[in-house]
């Protein structure tokens, strides 16, 4: 029993040390060298649509269900941009929140339907005439420090 306890303690310590040792890489290797400011993408996203970019920012949100996205804070103001990856290809840990991330990916857009409340109740319905175009980055590779 003491041997099992010692093994468990050693595994926990080695896991803690490896997680606290700094840089973690996710997905493909980063190939770009020149960084694009998140604020530039947010200011004029059409200019970047379809282009591969390298962005850096603080992780301010992480998908709690599958780790399939992170949100990075902009270098200016309170803006953020979502980095979305294919489920299971990259899994971002919840511990990434608050850390710096360097992410390479392709800027893309998608159209979402907005919801509104009925006047007579709490129910929401989709209003197909109210659509919003949003921009995200399809994450290919990331380094979190």
C-alpha positions in Angstrom: 0.0 0.0 0.0 2.9 2.4 0.8 4.5 1.7 -2.5 1.2 2.6 -4.4 1.0 5.8 -2.4 4.5 6.7 -3.2 4.0 6.0 -6.9 0.8 8.2 -6.9 2.7 11.1 -5.2 5.6 10.8 -7.6 3.2 10.9 -10.6 1.4 13.9 -9.2 4.7 15.8 -8.6 6.0 15.0 -12.1 2.7 16.1 -13.7 2.7 19.4 -11.7 6.4 20.0 -12.7 5.7 19.4 -16.4 2.7 21.7 -16.4 4.5 24.5 -14.6 7.6 24.3 -16.7 6.4 26.9 -19.2 5.7 26.6 -22.9 3.1 24.1 -24.3 2.6 23.5 -28.0 -0.7 22.6 -29.6 -1.4 21.5 -33.2 1.0 22.2 -36.0 4.3 24.0 -35.8 4.1 27.7 -36.2 5.6 28.8 -39.6 4.9 32.5 -39.8 7.4 35.0 -38.2 5.5 38.3 -38.6 2.8 38.9 -36.1 -0.5 40.6 -36.9 -2.1 42.8 -34.3 -5.5 41.6 -33.2 -6.7 45.2 -33.2 -5.8 45.4 -36.9 -7.9 42.3 -37.6 -10.9 43.7 -35.6 -10.6 47.1 -37.2 -10.7 45.8 -40.8 -11.5 42.1 -40.8 -12.4 41.9 -44.5 -8.8 42.8 -45.4 -7.6 39.7 -43.5 -10.4 37.2 -44.5 -8.9 34.0 -46.0 -5.3 35.0 -44.9 -3.1 33.1 -42.6 -2.0 35.2 -39.6 0.1 34.9 -36.5 -1.5 36.6 -33.5 -0.5 37.0 -29.9 -2.6 37.8 -26.8 -3.7 36.9 -23.4 -6.2 34.0 -23.2 -9.4 35.4 -21.7 -11.7 32.5 -22.4 -11.5 28.7 -23.0 -14.2 26.3 -24.1 -15.2 24.5 -20.9 -16.8 21.5 -22.7 -14.2 20.3 -25.3 -11.3 22.8 -25.3 -12.1 23.6 -28.9 -11.7 27.3 -28.7 -9.9 30.1 -26.9 -10.5 33.8 -26.9 -7.5 36.2 -27.1 -7.6 39.8 -25.8 -6.8 42.5 -28.3 -3.6 44.6 -27.9 -5.9 47.7 -27.8 -9.1 48.2 -25.9 -11.4 45.5 -24.8 -11.8 43.6 -28.0 -11.3 39.8 -28.3 -11.0 37.3 -31.1 -12.0 33.7 -31.0 -9.6 31.0 -32.1 -11.7 27.9 -33.1 -10.2 24.5 -33.8 -11.7 21.2 -35.0 -13.0 19.2 -32.1 -10.4 16.8 -30.9 -7.5 18.0 -33.1 -6.4 20.5 -30.5 -7.7 20.6 -26.9 -6.9 23.8 -25.1 -6.7 23.3 -21.3 -8.8 25.5 -18.9 -5.5 26.4 -17.3 -4.6 28.4 -20.4 -6.8 31.2 -19.2 -4.7 34.2 -18.1 -1.6 33.0 -20.0 0.0 34.4 -23.2 -0.7 32.6 -26.4 0.9 32.8 -29.9 -1.5 31.4 -32.5 -1.3 30.7 -36.2 -4.4 30.3 -38.2 -6.7 31.5 -41.0 -9.2 34.4 -40.6 -12.7 33.5 -41.7 -16.2 34.8 -41.3 -19.5 33.2 -40.5 -23.1 34.5 -40.3 -25.1 34.0 -37.1 -28.7 34.5 -36.4 -29.7 36.7 -33.6 -32.4 35.9 -31.1 -35.0 38.2 -29.6 -37.7 37.8 -26.9 -41.4 37.7 -27.5 -43.3 40.6 -26.0 -45.7 38.1 -24.2 -43.2 35.9 -22.5 -39.7 34.7 -21.8 -39.4 32.5 -24.9 -36.7 33.3 -27.4 -37.0 32.7 -31.1 -34.7 33.1 -34.0 -35.3 36.1 -36.1 -34.0 35.1 -39.5 -33.9 38.7 -40.8 -31.5 39.7 -38.1 -28.1 38.2 -38.9 -24.7 39.2 -37.9 -21.4 38.5 -39.6 -18.5 37.6 -37.2 -14.9 36.9 -37.8 -12.8 34.2 -36.1 -9.5 32.5 -36.7 -9.3 28.8 -37.6 -6.5 27.7 -35.4 -3.8 25.6 -36.9 -1.0 25.8 -34.2 -0.5 27.5 -30.9 2.1 28.0 -28.2 0.9 28.9 -24.7 3.3 30.3 -22.2 
